[in-house]
Amino acid sequence: GLFLGLLTIYVFWRGYENKKKIFGLGFQWAIPFAAVLVILTYSIRRGYFLFGLFIPIYVVLTRNWKELIKDKYNWIGLIAGLILFFIVEKTIFISQIGAVGEAYFHEELPINFYPLQVFGSFFKFGSSLNIALFFLFWIGLLLIAGKIALSFGQLRRNNETKSDLFNILIIVITLAFFIFVLRSPDGFGEPRWYFPLALSAFICISRAGASIAEYIKPYNKYAGVILIIILIGSGGYYQYKISDDLIKEKINSYSGIRSASLLLKEISNKDDAILTMGQPQVEYYSERKTFNAKAWVNASPDTEEHFYKSVDKMKEDKNVRYMLISFSEPGYPLWMKNVVYTADGRMAVWEIPFMESRIDFTTGEQKINPEGSYDALIFRLVDVKEEVFVYEIIRNSTIL
């Protein structure tokens, strides 16, 4: 997905701004080609819809709107993109875009600037040598922003300033989405969510490095190059090390969800739906529609009201036949999952409150109820896969 997103930018810039052929196609096809790539990017990861915002916003800011309307290739790109979008929505995704939007749009939360922390997460690690990329990023960002400010009246005539504007827009649009729309209650979220701005962040780093080298060059033509090698090399090596450790650590992190979802794929019908969190993984492995357990009713997930409303909704929607509770996945409503920690931060107890089930790791005590009932619903434990509990939801037809 990220590769296709970056390819979208390459195709657009090469054809639309540099007027060069794109893999044998005339430069006029830059917008239609980019539109197709954007939808392919979106089809792999919905969060990469941001790549579809960068280009039209940039084009509107740097072109005369009358010329944009007259250009038939813009209309070809728009129509092709919309057709592909509807095809993707109907054939690839199980959850509708409206349901996904409701799960991620938090208008009830205050606007916060936690997303600005993402650059520290990307580039800042411990010792002074490991923050080289972090400082280079901010230096480069200031240089680019300053150049745009000084050339504000020349944006439509200067290609170098246009590229600076495009990079700034990528960063600003991505951050604006997380600040004003997503408003994550858990800090800035996960660094991988911000990958659409990665290219521009790297360009800021390279701009700062090149500027430092140019500044030092009159004094010693080798000193600037050596300094860049030290800064980029030290930061890059640590990036490699921490990535290597994270990948090895996370290889089996979803093995329980995978096993549980494959089980549901085997025992359920195609029309059955699953109530859970961590929808992308569950949908991928189970090939069944899933509902976000926290967002599918309008109530605070930490209250009894959320539970009772969820029970009522389960009674109404008879396709929801399974419930999957994972202790490796955050965000569950309190009635489904609760974790108790020791004073020093170690996990001590797993609880599934609505089933009155509990595992105490400090004493070894386990109480796993195989079945529980509420109103006209029976919840039956099907299996436990590592840290994942799988329940079947049975409707008591005599009561219903």
C-alpha positions, 0 to 999 in steps of 0.5 A: 500500500505504501509503495503504491502511494509513493508510486502515485506521487511519482507518477503525478509529479513526473507527468503533471509537473515535469511533463515527462512520459510515464512508463510509455504513456503521455504526460497528459495521463498523469491525473488518470494514472494517479487516480487509479493508483490512489484507489489501488492504494486505498484498496490495500489500506483504507487509511491511505485515502490520504494520498487521494487528498494530497494531489487535488488540494495541491492542484487547486492551489497551484492551477487556475480553476477554469483550466482545471475544468476544461482539461478532459484528462482531469474528468477522465481521472475523476470518473475512473477513480469514482468507478474504481472506488465503488467497485472496491467498496462492493467487492473487497471490503466487508465493513461499509465505509460509513461504519468504519468512519463512525468507528474512527471519527471522534467528534466527542473528544476535544481537539489535541495536538498529540499527533505532533509527537509522531516525529519523535516516534519516527526519529528520536531514540535515546542517546544523542547520536540517535536523535540526529534524524529528528533534528535534521527533520525539524531544520529541514521543515523550517527551511522549506516553510521559510522558502515558501513564505518568502516565495508566496507570490511565486507559487504558480511559477517556480517549480522548486517552490511548488515541490516545497509546497507539495511536501508541506501539504503532505505533512499538514494534511496528514496531521490535520486529519489526526488532529481534527478528525481522528482525535485519538484518545490514546495519544497520537495513535500508532506511528504506522498510521502516519506513513503517508507523510514519510516521504516528505519527512525524509525530504526535510531530512535530506534538505537539512543535510544538503544545506549543512553541507553547502554551509560548511563547503567553503571552509572544507569541501570534505567536512560537510560530506563527512558530517552528513555521513555521520548524522545520517549513518548514525540515525539510519543504523539505529532505525535499522536496529530498532526495526529489526528488533520490533519485527522479530518481537511482533512476528507472532503477535496476532497468532491467537487472533489468526487461529480464532478467526480461521476457526470461525471461518470454518464453523460459521456461515458466510452471512454470519457476523462477528462482534470484536475489536481489531476488525482488519485482522479478524475480517482478513482471516475469517472472511466474515463481516465484523462489527466494532464492539465499542462503537456499534452502540451509542453509549460510553464503553465503560458503562452498563448502558453500553452492555444493555444496549449491545444486548438489545442490538444483538437481539435485533441483528440475528446475523451477529452470531459470534463474539471474539475477545482478544487480550492482545487487542486494546479498546474493548468495552469494559463489559467484554474485557478488563485487565488488572495490573500489579503496582509495578505494571505487570499483567495480573488478572484477565477478566471477562465481566459479562461471563464472570470469567477470570484468570489470576496469573499471580495465584494461578486461579482460573474461573472460566464459565462455559455458558452465560445467558442474558435476556433472550441471548445465550453466550457459549464458549466455543474455544480459547486460542492463546489469548483469544476467547471465542463465543457463540451467540445463541438466540432463545427463540421461545423468549424472542 
